[in-house]
Structures are given as structure tokens and as C-alpha cells.
Amino acid sequence: MSEKPVYDRLSEKIFCGGSRLVPELFRMLADEKNAELMLARPGPVSDLAQKTGRSEKNLENSLKNLFRKGLIFKSRKPEGIKYRMCRDLIQLHDASIVWPEAITLEATKDKEFIPQ
């Protein structure tokens, strides 16, 4: 049996497995490489670099972008900053809605995502 698509696995992480729309929301907000990064957390940049095979410098740019979009959060711990994903759909909604460019996404023009 093949592994589920990355966006379906992200949906399961926020208790929305089986949803048709939540994977599409993740697809609009993160490319596959960053979606895999989201699945690799929680952890500090050094651990995430090891899990993903990406450089820490490259990850820092991606993490900054994902944080800006409300997809991941910083957690300050005695051993340093760890990154974690939103814990549920409500937190995803609340964090991503303040992203300044959110309304300009081309996908928002799809009537399926805009209430009539």
C-alpha cells in the first residue's frame, strides 16, 4: 500500500483526515517540500535539517515563510527554539487569516472556496 499524499497526512495531523477541502487549503499555502518540512516537526532547526536532508540556512527561510503564513509556530524551550505545526483547524484558521497576502491567492477565486 502506498503512502498517503503529503497534504492528506497534514490534514490528519489536525484531526481532519478524510476531508476534501483541508488538503487543498494546505496545498494553497505550502509546496510539497515545505509540507514535508511541516510533517518533520516538532524540533529545532538542526533536527529538522537532519530529518529533511536540507541545510539549516535553507530551512530557516522556509520556516520563516511558514510561520508568516500561520502554518508553524515557534516554541521557546530551555534547549532553544523548536518549531511545531498548528494543532487543529481552528488554530490554522486563526493564524493563517492574518497573513497579509492570503486574500490574493489565485485559488480564492474558485467559487467552491468562497461562500455565496
N, C-alpha and C positions, 0 to 999 in steps of 0.2 A: 504494500500500500504506500502510495507516495505521500510526502509531507504536504500539509495544507499550505495554501498561499500565505505569504507573509502578512498580508492585510487581514486575512481571516484569523491568523494567530494573534495579531494585535487586538482584534475585536474580542477574542476570548479572554484576553488579559484584563479587559474592563467589563467583563460579565455580559458581553453582547454577542456571544457565539451564536451563529446561525442567522444573524442579522444580514439583510441585504444591503442596507444603507450605510452602516457603520464602517465596513471595509472601504466603501467608496469615499467616505469622509477622510479616512487615513490616507487613501491613495491621492486625494487632492492636496493633502498637507505635507506628505513626505514621499520622496522617491524610494525605490526598493532598498538602496544602500542605507539610507537613514532609517527606514523601517526595521531593517535587520539590526541596526545600532540600538534602536528602541527596545528590541527584544533581548539584547545582550545585557541590559542594565538590570538591577542596580549595581553601581560600583563607581570607583574613582576613574579618572581618565586612563590611568595606567592599566587597570584591569580591563576596561572596555577596549583599549588598543590591543591587548593580548587576545581577547575573545574574538575581535573582528578582523585582526590582521592589518589594521590601519594604523598610521602614525598618530602619535598624540597630537601633533600640530593640526593634522587633518581633522581629527576628532573634535578638537576644540572649536573649530569653525562650524562643524555640523551641530555640535551641542548648543552653541550659541544660537544658531538658526532655529533649532527645535525648541529651545527654551523661549525664544521670541514668539513662536507660534503657539505656545502653551501645551506642547506635547510632552515635554520633560521638565523636571524640577530639580533644583539644587537642594541637597540636604547636607547641612553642615554637621560634621561629626568630629570628635576629637582627633581622629586619624586623617582628617581632611574632607574635602567636598566630595560627596557621592551624588550621582545622578540617578533619578528614578523617573518612571513613567507616571502619567496620570493614573489614579487608582480606579476611576469609574467614569461613566458617560457624563455625569453631572460635572465632575471636575474638568473633564475635557471641554465641555461646553463653556464653563465659566472662564477657563484660562484662555481658550482659543478665540473667544468672541472679541477680546480686546486687541487682538493682533491688527494693527492698522491697515494692512493690505488685504485682510480677509475678504472684504466685500468686493474686491476687484478680481477675484478668481474667476476665470472663464467659466468654470463649472457652475457658478451660481446663476448663470443664465439659463441653466437647464430647469424647465418648469417643474420637474419632479422634485427638486430641492427647494423650491420657493413656494410657500403657501399662497394659494389664490384667494 
